[in-house]
Amino acid sequence: MVTENLEKLSTKEKIIKIGAEIIVKEGLRKFTAKNIADKLGITDAAIFKHFKSMDDIILEIIDKYVSKCSQSAIEAVEKGHTVKEKLELLLRVHIDVLEETRGAVPVLCFELSRSEDVKFKSILSNFVESYKEKISRIIREGQMEGSIKEDLDPEDVAMFFIGSIQAKVFAYVISGKEGRIIEDPDQFISIIFYGIMKR
């Protein structure tokens, strides 16, 4: 497991990071207080000094991902001068958050989409819809300025962005690799842009 820089984190942050890694590398069934505690060298009880329940750890992982991705979309619109810059800023922050949370949220999206847990499904569904809308707006702007192909559906392109990141996480999980999920962000962004930008 990737546990670099753990010593610099608070116990609560360590729990979140190790919990995210367990979700990705071992699955939700192994996401237990005992498993997290064993990996951190603490007691199960110590985990519940920081979180009321295991669900609260999942909520924290999701919240960190959702809030940073949503904020990145807002900042991209404010800081980017062109549509290409805005999309690149958005993707770079999304990749950073993906790496920080070890890909746990895309895995949770898949796992929880099949569950009966309405609370988590609702949070993730609302995030995807909101994020899709923010990306779609940038795509429409690009179509209006003539930098993005006009025949593309902005919502389909937004879901292509989200789905491409999801696919990278699944490839990472299946391969059992360690290290970064997206090894070369520049190449990944270039591949995405190839399909949507006018030449």
Secondary structure, 3 states (H helix, E strand, C coil): CCCCCHHHCCHHHHHHHHHHHHHHHCCHHHCCHHHHHHHHCCCHHHHCCCCCCHHHHHHHHHHHHHHHHHHHHHHHHHHCCCHHHHHHHHHHHHHHHHHHCCCHHHHHHHHHHCCCCHHHHHHHHHHHHHHHHHHHHHHHHHHHHCCECCCCCHHHHHHHHHHHHHHHHHHHHHHCCCCCCCCCHHHHHHHHHHHHECC
